[in-house]
Every structure is written in C-alpha cells, then in structure tokens.
Amino acid sequence: MHLFGRGADTTPGTRSAVLFDFGGVLTTSVHAAFEQLGTELGCDPRLPLRLLARDKVSGALLVAHEEGRIGELEFEQGFAERLRAHGVAIDPAEPGIVRRIQRALEPDHAMIDLVARVREAGYRVGLLSNSLGDDCYAGFDLPVMFDAVTISGEVGVRKPSRRAYEIACERLGVRPEDAVMVDDLEQNITAAERAGLAGIVHTDASATATALTSVLGPRARRPGPGARGAME
C-alpha cells in the first residue's frame, strides 16, 4: 500500500493544510471493529463488511445513513434484516449494531497528538469524515481540535464524492491544490487526488508523520508560543 496512494503529488514544500479522516485514522481500525461485530454475532467475522461492500441493499443503506438521509435506527434495522437473510441470529427491532462498533473503537492517541502538532506548526487542519451513528464522535472535542469540520451526515455528501473534498477545502479556506488528505481507505485517497489534493493512505502515526514531512510546505502562519515542529 502506497503512503501517497496511486499517482499522488509528492513534491515537497507545496501543501499548507491537512484534512484528516476520523474512523481508522484518529481511532483504531474500523475494519477490525466490524470484524469484532461479526464475531459477537456468531457469524463469519468478515460477513458484515462483505455485505456492506457487495450486497446492493446493505450498501445503499450505508450510503443513505452516511449522507444523513436515514437515521441510525433505520440503518441498523435494515442492515439487521440483511444479516438475518444471511443466517445471522439478530433482533432487527433492537440490533445495537452501531453501538457495538463504536464500543470496539479506541482513540489513537498518537494520531490525535500528531493533529495537534501539525496545527501548532502553522498548518491548517480539518476533519473530513463519513459519519456512522448519532454519537460516533463522542469524547472528541472536534471544534477545538480542528480549524474546520466536515461530516457527511451534516452536508449530505460522502467520500469518495468529489464534492465532499471540495466542501471540506472550502470550509478550511484553502484550494484542493493546497491540501493533503489522510485516510485509511485507498479509494478515498484516489478520489482525493482526482479532486486535486495530495493523498496519504494512513497505516500508523509514524508513517503518516513521515509522509506529511515530505508533502507539507513552509509554515502557513506563525505558530503560537511554545509550538513544536509538526514532525518532532
């Protein structure tokens, strides 16, 4: 897996802002959380993600939820029905799917610290996240952590739509050509690059910090007192 995705602009010294994904970047792996869900449900751990990726009804439910067109409970009930259709014993009236996934996710403190250090070094930082559930950002003070926040369920468009990246850049006050996207999903990085951003496929905090060192340009603003270099 390439740190910058396929065809990324890796020319050093050109970018002044960073957009971070949430799940799988600021938290532990979302894929692992879905596999844990499968284990808890007593089925193939890969089944929940497989359905979301390959089953047309399941995928449409996820897109509708992430774009804010249906709520958490409606998504859960519909997805529970699809799981039941594939032999999983789950109560569709009260499935608790999102709660189980959220319970399996833990903050990645090294990445949270990296966001703070990049911001302290003078770069603008934003969040661009496909939302899952009503309380998926609980415990994160997003307005304090970021200069701008773009959540799919609030703006009605999700990654990998080009418009999602454009909205996030507009809110951050930068052009796509000035920004970097950090995401754990390669398809989201490919889409970001097509929209003009540089892309970093996140694997861990150390690798992402190294990648950012290569692509970020001179400090865009004077850091506050006591600020540290972004990649120290």
N, C-alpha and C positions, 0 to 999 in steps of 0.2 A: 504494500500500500504506500503510495507516494505522499510525502508530507504536504506537498502543494497540490495534490491531485493531478489530473492529466492536463497538460498544457498551461499550467499556471504561470503568471508573470512573477519570476523570482528575482528580478533586478533589484539589488539592494538600494535603499535610500529613496524610495518613491512613495511610500504609503504613510498616511498620517492618522488613520483611525482603524479600530478593530471592532468587528461585530462577533460576539460570542453566542453560540448555541447554549441551551440550558441542559436538558437531559442528555447524559452521556459525555458532557463536557464539564459542566460545573457540578455534576453528580457522577456517581458510579454508573456503570453500563445499564442502559435501558434494555438492551437485548438480554442481558443476564436477568434483569427484573422480570421480563416476560417469560423467560425460561423457568424462573422460580415459580411464577404463576402456574405454568403447566405442571410442574412437579406437585404443587399444592393441590391442584385439581385432579391429580392421579392419572394424567394422560402423558403422551409424549411431550417432553418439555419444549420441543420445537413447534408444537401444533399451534399455539396462539399466534406466534409471529408468522407462521406459514399461511394461516388463514388470512391475516391482515394483508399479506403480500400477494396471495394468489386467488383467494376467494373474492369474487366480484362484490358480493353483498357486504362482507366484512370490511373490505377496503373502502367501499362507499360510505359505510357508517363512520369509519375513522376520519375520512376526509370531511364529512359533514360536521363531525364534532370538532375537529381541529379548526375549521373555518367558522365555528360559532353558530352553525345553523341548527344543531340539535344539542341538548344538554347532556350532562354526564350520565344521568339515569337512563335516558333514551338510548344513548350509545351502549351502555352496559347491558341493558335488556336485549337489544338487538344482537349484540355480539354473543351474549349468553345463549341465545337461540341457535346461532350458528355453531357454537361449541357443542350444544346438545345434539345438533344434527350430525355431528361427527363423533358421537358416542360419549361425550363428557357429561358426568352427573353434576349439574349445577342448577340452582334455583334461578330462573330468569326473572322472578319477581324481586329478588334481592341478591344480585350476584356479587357485589362488592369487588368487582374486578379492578377498578381504578384504585381503590383503597389498598388492595394487596400490592399492586405495582408500586405505588408511592411508598409503601412501607418497606419495600425492598431497596429503594434508592437511598443512598447516603451522600451527603455533601462531599465533594472532592476539595479538601481544604487547600491543597497545593495549587489548584486552578483558581480558586477564589482569591488566594494571595497573589497569583500572577495577574489577574484582572486589576487588582489594586495597584500593583507595582507598575503596570503598563500605564495606568491612568496618572499615577504620581509622576511618571517620567515625561508627561506632557502630551500624551496621545489621547484622542477622544475614544471612549469605549461605549459600545451599545450592546443590547441584548436583542437577538432575533430568534424567537422560539415558537415552535409548533406546540400549542397547549394541549394537555391531556388532563381532564378533570377540573373541578372547580377550585381546588386548593393545592395545585401542583407546585406553587411557588412559596408555600408556607415555610417560614423560617429564613427566607431570603429577603433582605431589605433592598429590593431592586432599585428604587429611586435613589438610594444612597450609593449603591454600587456602580451605577451606570449613568452616563450623560443622557441616554435616551433608551427607551424600552419599547419594543415592538413585539406584540404577542398575537399569534394568528387568530385566535378566537375573538379578539377585540377589533381587528382590522378587516376580518373576513377573507383573508387570503393567506395561504400557507406556502412554506418551502416545499417543493422546489420552484414555485411560480416566480417568474422574473419580477413581478410586481412586488412581491414580499421584500426582495432585496432593495428595490427602489424606494419603497416606503421607509425601510429601516435607515437607508442612507439619508433620505430627506429629513427624517427626524433627528438624525445625528448632525445634520448640517454639512454633509460632505458629498462629493460626487462618488459614484461607484468606483471610478478610477483611482480614488484616493484611499479606498478602504480594503481591508482584509477580512475574510470570513473564516472563522474557526468552527468546524462542525465535525462530528464523529461519523457522519454518513457521506460516503463518497459522491452519491448522486446529488446531494445538496451542495457540495463543493463544485462539482461540474456545472451545475446551474448558476452558482455564484460567479464563476469565471466567465460564463457566457454573458452575464449581465455586466461584466467589466471589473469585478472585484478580483483581487488575488485570493487564493484559497489555501487553507491548511487543513488537511484531514487529521483530526486530533486522535492521538493514541494515548499520550500521557503528558503530564505537565512539563517535564524536562524537554521532551521532543518539541512540544508546541512553543516553549520559550526559545529554543534554538532556532526554530523556523521563523518566529517573529523577528528575531535579531537580524535575520537575513533580508527581510522584506520591508521593515519599517524604516522610514526616512528620518531626517532631523526632527528634533522635538518641535511640535506644532505650537506649544505655548510654554511659558515658564512654569516649571513645577513649583509647588508650594514649599514652605520651609521644611527641611528635613527629608525631602523626597529622595527616594533611591532610584538608581537606574533600573529600567524596566527588566533587564535580564540579569541582574546581580544574583 
